[in-house]
Each structure stands twice: as C-alpha cells, then as structure tokens.
Amino acid sequence: MKLGFNQATCMMNSTLEQDIRLAEACGYDVIELRLDMLADYLKQHDISELAAFFATSHLKPYGYNSLENINFCDARRWQEKRAQLAFACNVASAIGGDCLVVVPTVQAGLLPSQAEVISDSVKRLRELADYAGEHGMRLAFEPIGSADCCVRSLPLAMEIVDAVDRDNVGLVVDAFNLFLFDQWQDPTILRQVPTEKIFVYHIDDADDLPAGKLDHCHRLFPGNGVIPLAEISRQLISQCYTGPCSLELFNPGYWRMAAQDVFAIGASKTRPFLGVDA
C-alpha cells in the first residue's frame, strides 16, 4: 500500500503549503487535499505553483476531501455541492489526483427509512458521477459510523455503490468509522467489497472508550489504540489492495502539536501496516 496523508490530521496547526513540504520530507507517497484548505491556499497562490511542486516531487496528490452531506438536499444546497465538485475537478485537471471523497448526510434527528436513504443516495451519486466522469474524477463514498449518519455500515454503502452502477464510484474504508459502527466485529467483511471498488483506505486508531462516548476527536495514531488494524491491513493485502493507506485524524491534541512532529510520528506509525508482515 502507498503511504498517504489526509490533511484533516493537521488542519488546525498547518497550511496546505506546509503540509505538502512536510509530507515530501517525511516520505509520504500521496496526499489527500482538503477542499477548504485548497480554497484558502488559492487566495494567495496560483494553482500553477502547486502544479510545479507536484511535477518534481515524489509526493503526488491522490484525491480531495470532501463533498459532505449529499443526501436530502434542497435545490440551493445541491447547487453548492455541484459547485464544490466542479472546483475539485478543475483543480485536479491542473495538478493531478482523480479521487473525491463523498460523504453521506450526518444530521441529528434525520431518521429517513433505509429505502429512502438508498434511493436518494443512488440518485445523488449518479448525478455527481456523470459530471465527475466527464472530468476523469472518481467518487469514493464513505460510510460514517456516527449514530446520526444516514449511511453507517460497509454493507449498506456497498449496496448503494452497486445500485449506482458506475465504474467511477467506489468506497472509502475508514478504520475508525467502521469501528464506530460495530467495533470491526468481523474484518473479513471486507471480502464483500471487490478490491477495485476500494478507492481509499483511511487508517486511524481509537481510544478504548464505550461506543456511546467514542467520537472522532478520539482518533489516535495507528497502533496506539484498540482497532484491529493489523488484521484489517492483512485482509486488504490479501485482496491485493495497493492503493493509499491514508492517515486521517481529527484529534485536537495532535492539532496542538508541532505539525512536523505529527507528520513524522504519523509516517513511522503507519508504515508497519503497509506491508504483508503487518
């Protein structure tokens, strides 16, 4: 697997400009760029500067994060989602990277039926996929384990992706999100997902807390928590997954650290899970 870095990991203590240089220095292979951090960068820089950096760097842009809350949108909000997609596609055409993470709606009190969720998700993803496909972009649909998300499990997300039936629509396997859902009771559930449909693997560990108290702020460096990451990685490797193993943490404690330390520790903590001996 490729060593990847998701910008959420240092979103409060770094910038895009610093992130790409630290990722290059620490030997990361790919980076997932946040759309909001890209927009901030482009207020003071030209996209050609990013293109020039990646043209000579070992580090490459893999994808973009993220198009969020795509379900049950009114017309105004849906236009905003379409504009974000267009922005990601335009940036990708200039600097590379072909994968946009797409997130189902997380909203307290939202209790549609599963049939409604599937129907709406398929409709929205097909519309996004048709536009993305015209621009060479793939969409990675990410189930979110939080109790108030409308798509929480890997099987439900895969059912939706199957129904969408587009070559450029696949899944994110996020270790923490799927731990939130059912504590990874059976890592072999990954066998239900064709390898070619796993577009991104987000690696993250978790504090040993009751399910009702665990939240995204409790994400930890790989190997520092209770998620069976070695078993998950072995399963992915057995399925011949060779894409990014991308570090994605939302831990406020890490945001208070020096960014260069987070990058260095993250690389050393993630590398043991990349290979066959994980």
C-alpha positions, 0 to 999 in steps of 0.5 A: 500500500502507498503511504498517504496523508489526509490533511484533516490530521493537521488542519488546525496547526498547518497550511496546505503549503506546509503540509505538502513540504512536510509530507515530501520530507517525511516520505509520504507517497500521496496526499489527500487535499482538503477542499477548504484548505485548497480554497484558502491556499488559492487566495494567495497562490496560483494553482500553477505553483502547486502544479510545479511542486507536484511535477518534481516531487515524489509526493503526488496528490491522490484525491480531495476531501470532501463533498459532505452531506449529499443526501436530502438536499434542497435545490440551493444546497445541491447547487453548492455541492455541484459547485464544490465538485466542479472546483475539485475537478478543475483543480485536479485537471491542473495538478493531478489526483482523480479521487473525491471523497463523498460523504453521506448526510450526518444530521441529528434527528434525520431518521429517513427509512433505509429505502429512502436513504438508498434511493436518494443516495443512488440518485445523488451519486449518479448525478455527481458521477456523470459530471465527475466522469466527464472530468476523469474524477472518481467518487469514493463514498464513505460510510460514517459510523456516527449514530446520526449518519444516514449511511453507517455500515460497509454493507449498506454503502456497498449496496448503494455503490452497486445500485449506482452502477458506475465504474467511477464510484467506489468506497472509502474504508475508514478504520475508525468509522467502521469501528464506530459502527460495530467495533470491526466485529468481523474484518473479513467483511471486507471480502464483500467489497471487490478490491477495485471498488476500494478507492481509499483506505483511511487508517486511524486508531481509537481510544478504548472508550464505550461506543456511546462516548467514542467520537472522532476527536478520539482518533489516535495514531495507528497502533496506539489504540484498540482497532484491529488494524493489523488484521484489517491491513492483512485482509486488504493485502490479501485482496491485493489492495495497493492503493493509499493507506491514508492517515486521517485524524481529527484529534485536537491534541495532535492539532496542538502539536508541532505539525512536523512532529505529527507528520513524522510520528504519523509516517513511522506509525503507519508504515508497519501496516503497509506491508504483508508482515503487518 
